[in-house]
Amino acid sequence: MLGPIIGARGVAALFKRSLYLAGRDHAWLAGSSQVFDAPIDFAVLKSMLAQQNAVSANAGGSALLLALYQLLASMVGPLLTERLLRAIWVGAAIGSTTQDVK
């Protein structure tokens, strides 16, 4: 959903910054932004999440999504951000993949 608007490199930049911000409170995410390039390989993120216990994975994943939301909202506003990220929030709530970001 974001790819057509800001391109693969823009999505990767937002994602890396979100990882950095979430990594401040979740050490297992810290430094992981260097692993990701454009296009983002979400299998790497899935693997990182799988290595954590359920509580840590949920907290870190939630922090990552919140950081992404806040960054995007600061650029385009909350209403457009909610519209753009709606599929991600719904997917996270039901456990689907994050391919909608692409």
C-alpha positions as CSV (number, residue, x, y, z in Angstrom):
1,M,0.0,0.0,0.0
2,L,2.8,2.5,0.8
3,G,5.1,1.4,-2.0
4,P,3.2,3.1,-4.8
5,I,3.1,6.3,-2.9
6,I,6.7,6.6,-1.5
7,G,8.5,3.8,-3.4
8,A,10.4,0.8,-2.1
9,R,13.3,2.9,-0.8
10,G,10.8,5.2,1.1
11,V,9.1,2.2,2.7
12,A,12.5,0.8,3.6
13,A,13.6,4.1,5.2
14,L,10.4,4.4,7.2
15,F,10.7,0.8,8.3
16,K,14.4,1.2,9.3
17,R,13.6,4.3,11.3
18,S,10.7,2.5,13.0
19,L,13.0,-0.4,13.9
20,Y,15.5,2.1,15.4
21,L,12.8,3.8,17.5
22,A,11.2,0.6,18.7
23,G,14.7,-0.8,19.4
24,R,15.2,1.8,22.1
25,D,12.8,0.0,24.3
26,H,13.2,-3.5,22.9
27,A,16.8,-4.4,22.8
28,W,16.3,-7.3,20.4
29,L,15.2,-4.9,17.7
30,A,18.2,-2.5,18.3
31,G,20.6,-2.6,15.4
32,S,18.3,-4.8,13.3
33,S,17.6,-1.9,10.9
34,Q,21.0,-2.7,9.2
35,V,19.6,-6.1,8.2
36,F,16.9,-4.7,6.0
37,D,17.2,-3.2,2.5
38,A,14.8,-2.2,-0.1
39,P,12.7,-4.2,-0.9
40,I,12.2,-5.3,2.7
41,D,12.3,-9.0,3.4
42,F,9.6,-9.5,6.0
43,A,10.8,-13.2,6.4
44,V,13.7,-11.7,8.4
45,L,11.3,-9.8,10.7
46,K,9.2,-12.9,11.1
47,S,12.3,-14.9,12.1
48,M,13.3,-12.2,14.6
49,L,9.8,-12.2,16.1
50,A,9.8,-16.1,16.3
51,Q,13.1,-16.0,18.3
52,Q,11.3,-14.0,21.1
53,N,8.9,-15.3,23.7
54,A,5.3,-14.3,23.0
55,V,5.2,-11.3,25.4
56,S,8.5,-9.8,24.0
57,A,7.4,-10.5,20.4
58,N,4.0,-8.9,20.9
59,A,5.5,-5.8,22.7
60,G,8.3,-5.3,20.2
61,G,6.0,-5.8,17.2
62,S,3.4,-3.4,18.6
63,A,6.1,-0.8,19.3
64,L,7.3,-1.2,15.7
65,L,3.9,-0.7,14.3
66,L,3.3,2.3,16.6
67,A,6.6,3.9,15.6
68,L,5.7,3.4,11.9
69,Y,2.3,5.0,12.5
70,Q,3.7,8.0,14.3
71,L,6.4,8.6,11.7
72,L,4.0,8.4,8.8
73,A,1.4,10.5,10.7
74,S,4.0,13.2,11.3
75,M,4.5,13.4,7.5
76,V,1.0,13.0,6.0
77,G,-1.3,13.4,9.0
78,P,-3.3,10.9,11.1
79,L,-6.3,10.6,8.9
80,L,-4.4,9.6,5.8
81,T,-2.0,7.4,7.9
82,E,-5.0,5.5,9.3
83,R,-6.3,5.0,5.8
84,L,-2.9,3.8,4.5
85,L,-2.2,1.5,7.4
86,R,-5.7,0.1,8.0
87,A,-4.8,-3.2,6.2
88,I,-1.7,-3.6,8.4
89,W,-3.6,-3.0,11.7
90,V,-6.3,-5.4,10.6
91,G,-3.7,-7.9,9.5
92,A,-1.9,-7.6,12.8
93,A,-5.1,-8.1,14.8
94,I,-5.9,-11.3,12.9
95,G,-2.3,-12.5,12.4
96,S,-1.9,-12.2,8.7
97,T,1.3,-11.2,7.0
98,T,2.7,-7.7,6.6
99,Q,2.8,-7.9,2.8
100,D,0.3,-5.0,2.6
101,V,3.1,-2.6,3.4
102,K,4.8,-3.2,0.1
